[in-house]
Amino acid sequence: MKFKAEIDVMPLDALLDPQGKAVSNSMKNIGLPEIEGVRIGRHIRLFVEADSQASAEAKVETACKKMLANQIMESFSFSVTEA
């Protein structure tokens, strides 16, 4: 079976996010001072072949832990659906 995974990787809240801070600071320059606390991360979509949804989820979690997210500096969350 083929499954689609949608993965979000974000910097940990305790760490500085210079990109997010720059965007947050720029919001007032475009007339949106009420927007603050911007955090910038990555969104990853991938497809995986697996026998079951549980197996697909395990493979995606392994990919996140070993390659897609640096767990020292980032957190991740994902969803897996049939493709």
C-alpha positions in Angstrom: 0.0 0.0 0.0 1.1 3.6 -0.6 0.8 6.2 2.1 1.3 10.0 2.1 3.1 11.6 5.0 2.9 15.3 5.9 5.7 16.3 8.2 6.2 19.6 10.1 9.6 20.4 11.5 9.9 23.4 13.8 12.7 24.9 15.9 12.3 24.1 19.6 10.5 26.9 21.6 13.4 27.3 23.9 15.8 28.2 21.0 16.2 31.4 19.1 14.6 31.5 15.7 16.5 34.4 13.8 14.4 33.9 10.7 11.1 34.0 12.6 12.3 37.0 14.6 13.2 38.9 11.4 9.8 38.2 9.9 8.0 39.0 13.2 9.8 42.4 13.4 9.0 43.2 9.8 5.2 42.7 10.3 4.8 46.2 11.6 6.5 47.6 8.4 3.7 46.1 6.3 0.9 47.3 8.5 0.4 44.1 10.6 1.8 45.0 14.1 -0.7 42.6 15.7 1.2 39.6 14.3 4.1 38.5 16.5 6.0 35.4 17.7 6.6 34.1 14.2 8.4 30.7 14.1 9.7 29.4 10.7 10.1 25.7 10.1 9.8 23.2 7.2 7.0 21.2 5.8 7.9 17.9 4.1 5.6 15.6 2.1 6.7 12.1 1.2 5.2 8.9 0.0 6.0 5.5 1.6 5.2 1.9 0.6 4.2 -0.1 3.6 2.0 -3.1 4.6 -0.1 -1.1 7.0 -0.6 2.4 8.3 1.2 1.5 11.6 4.2 0.3 9.6 4.1 3.5 7.5 4.0 5.7 10.6 7.0 3.8 12.1 9.0 4.3 8.9 8.1 8.0 8.8 9.1 8.4 12.5 12.4 6.7 11.8 13.1 9.0 8.9 12.3 12.1 11.0 14.5 10.9 13.9 17.4 9.9 11.7 17.4 12.4 8.9 14.7 15.0 8.6 14.8 16.6 12.0 17.7 17.5 14.3 16.1 16.6 17.6 18.6 18.7 19.6 17.2 21.8 18.0 13.9 20.8 16.4 10.6 19.1 17.1 8.5 17.3 14.5 5.0 16.1 14.0 3.4 14.2 11.2 0.3 12.6 9.8 0.0 9.6 7.5 -2.9 8.9 5.2 -3.5 6.4 2.4 -2.4 7.9 -0.9 
